Amino acid sequence: MIVFQKSYDLAIRIHKITRKYPSEEKYLLVDQIIRSSRSVPANIAEAWAKRLYTKAFISKLSDALGEELETEVWLEMSKDHQYITPDIYEDLFIECDSIRKMLISMMNNPGKFCR
């Protein structure tokens, strides 16, 4: 699935970027943003495994969407603390926006994915 690959790639990219954050953020912002960004593809994978049951599929996609939105908050906080440039933030936000739209579309049209 494209949304899985995009969210997986974004999580990898975020992890690489956060290596440059100040050490005092290691157990604060860095842990939060890595956790939430990794949770998106993990929840999408769980949704795919549960696609025999439409409600379970939508529920896991809803979890993925929540984690994606949380990641957006941590990215904005990273920008406001000047850990990432506005250009990097914008690029990452565009990816988040794309993932969010795909998740919402999947949730609104589960019949395309569920058996």
C-alpha positions in Angstrom: 0.0 0.0 0.0 1.2 3.4 -0.9 0.1 4.9 2.4 2.1 2.3 4.4 5.3 3.0 2.3 4.9 6.8 2.6 4.4 6.7 6.4 7.2 4.2 6.8 9.6 6.4 4.8 8.5 9.5 6.8 9.2 7.7 10.1 12.7 6.8 8.9 13.3 10.4 7.7 12.1 11.8 11.0 14.4 9.5 12.9 17.4 10.6 10.9 16.5 14.3 11.4 16.0 14.0 15.2 19.6 12.8 15.5 20.6 16.4 15.2 18.3 17.6 18.0 19.9 18.8 21.3 20.7 16.1 23.8 18.3 17.5 26.4 15.4 16.6 24.0 16.4 12.9 23.7 13.9 11.7 26.3 11.3 14.4 25.6 10.6 15.6 22.1 12.7 13.1 20.2 11.1 10.1 21.9 7.7 11.4 21.3 8.1 12.2 17.6 9.8 9.0 16.9 7.2 7.0 18.7 4.3 8.7 17.0 5.8 8.6 13.5 6.6 4.9 13.8 3.2 4.1 15.1 1.5 5.3 11.9 2.9 2.5 9.6 2.5 0.0 12.4 -1.2 0.8 12.8 -1.6 0.7 9.1 -0.1 -2.8 9.0 -2.4 -3.9 11.8 -5.4 -2.5 9.9 -4.4 -4.5 6.8 -4.2 -7.6 8.9 -7.7 -6.9 10.2 -9.3 -6.1 6.8 -11.6 -9.1 7.1 -13.5 -7.0 9.7 -14.5 -3.6 8.5 -14.9 -2.0 11.9 -11.6 -3.3 13.1 -9.9 -2.1 9.9 -11.4 1.4 10.4 -10.5 1.4 14.1 -6.8 0.7 13.4 -6.8 3.4 10.6 -8.3 5.8 13.1 -5.4 5.0 15.5 -2.9 5.6 12.6 -4.6 8.9 11.9 -4.3 10.0 15.5 -0.6 9.2 15.6 -0.1 11.0 12.3 -1.8 14.1 13.8 0.3 13.8 16.9 3.4 13.7 14.7 2.3 17.0 13.0 2.2 18.6 16.5 5.8 17.4 17.3 7.0 18.6 13.9 5.5 22.1 14.5 7.1 22.2 18.0 10.4 21.2 16.4 10.1 24.1 14.0 9.1 26.5 16.7 12.1 25.5 18.8 14.2 25.9 15.7 15.4 22.3 15.6 14.3 22.1 12.0 14.1 24.8 9.4 10.8 26.1 8.1 11.7 24.5 4.7 12.2 21.1 6.3 9.1 21.5 8.3 7.1 22.4 5.2 8.4 19.4 3.3 7.6 17.0 6.2 4.2 18.6 6.7 3.3 18.0 3.0 4.1 14.3 3.5 2.0 14.2 6.7 -0.9 15.9 4.8 -0.7 13.4 2.0 -0.7 10.5 4.5 -3.6 12.0 6.5 -5.7 12.4 3.3 -5.0 8.8 2.3 -6.0 7.5 5.7 -9.2 9.5 5.7 -10.1 8.3 2.3 -9.5 4.7 3.3 -11.6 5.1 6.4 -14.4 6.6 4.3 -14.2 3.9 1.7 -13.3 0.7 3.5 -15.1 -1.5 1.0 -12.2 -1.0 -1.4 -9.8 -2.7 1.0 -11.9 -5.0 3.1 -13.1 -8.4 2.0 
